Amino acid sequence: GGEGILLGQKDLSFLGGAFSLFFALVPFLMISKKRAVGDALTLNGLWHIFAGYQIARLAIWWTRIMFLNRKMAQETANQPLQILDDYGFSEDSVGRPLNVIEGLNVDNIDTPDELLVKAPSFG
């Protein structure tokens, strides 16, 4: 889910902070609910806290992923893409570049379906 996307983007400090917050907040809410309703607390009442926790996680992950996507789009908007072959080279066997200003020049490539496009990294 969202954690996997954030892990893939190496947003570890955000994930660590979010999980630390959840680690403290969810038990606090459960104990607070127990104190508020006493013996009238049911298992359904605790499940409501877990459901709220899952909704909060969904909203936080989605918001963070959208923020990172907008940030990457802004930072890489005017940077050219780097075209690589399946071995990571940006030139063919005789030194001609695999890309041209207008786009990919497939005349000098034997198997264009094996090319990779490497977007510029950010951060």
Order of alpha helices (4+ residues) and beta strands (2+ residues): alpha-alpha-alpha-beta-beta-beta-beta
